[in-house]
Amino acid sequence: MAWYRLAYRPAILQDLESLEPSMAQRLLDKSKWIASNIDNLRHEPIAPDLPGLSKYAVEDWRIFYSIDRDDHLVDIHGFVRHRELRS
């Protein structure tokens, strides 16, 4: 099983600033968990026009990420509250 590095988009800092510290830490920890369990998870595209983007649920939050298997990299695109997706 290959190890994957994590990369966070610059907007992640803005996403985390508005959160309770415990939830921000939980989302960061879950991001690390996703990277260490890439081969054990299903990574289904979130939409047909976004084939490389997947999501993972953590309580009321979604972690949006993509995987570069050649570079062994998980790129975290954002943390979004589920109810904000419906707006």
N, C-alpha and C positions, 0 to 999 in steps of 0.2 A: 504494500500500500504506500503510495507516494505522499509526501508531505506537501501541503500547499501554503503559500505565503498569502498574507492579507494585504490589500491596498484599500484605502478609504478615499472616496472622492472628497474634494474640499468642502462641499455643502454639508458633509456629515457633522462638522463642528457646529453649524447653525442648528441642525436637527437635535443635537445633544444638549445645547445650551438651554433649551426651553424645558428640558425634562428634569424630573426628580433625580438626584444623583444615583439612587438605587436602581431606577429603571434604566438610566443611561449605562450603568455598569452591567446590568443584565443583558442589554442589547449588544454591548461590546463582547461580553463573555460568550453569548450565543453565536456571534460572528466567528469567534475563534473555534467554537465547537463545529460550526458548519465546515470551516476549512479543514478541520481534522477528521471529518466524517464524509468527505466528498464522495467516496466510493460506496457509502452505505445509504445515501439519500437519492430520492428521485428528484430530478431537476427539470420539471416541466415548464415550458415557456408560459409566461403569463398572458400572452396574446400572440396571434399569428404574425402580426407585423413587428413583434419584438422577440424573435426566436432565441436570442442569447440571454434574455433576462428572466430570472426566476425569482420567487419570493418564498420566504419562510415566516411563519406566524410565531409571535411571542406575545402572549396575552392579546391585547388590543392593538398591537403594533405589527408591522410587516417589515422585514428586512429584504430589500431588493438587491440582488447581486448577479454577477455574471462570472463565468469560469473560463479561464484560459488554460486548457489542459497542456498545451505545449510548454508554457512558461511556469506551470504549476502555481497559478495565481487565482485567488478569489478576489474579485473587485466589488467592494460594497458601494452601491450607488446611492443608497439612502435608507433612512428609517422613517416610516410614514404610519401615522395612526390610521387604523382601518376605517374609522368613520370619515376621515378626510378624503378617502378614496371614493366614497359615494357622492361627495359634493360636486 
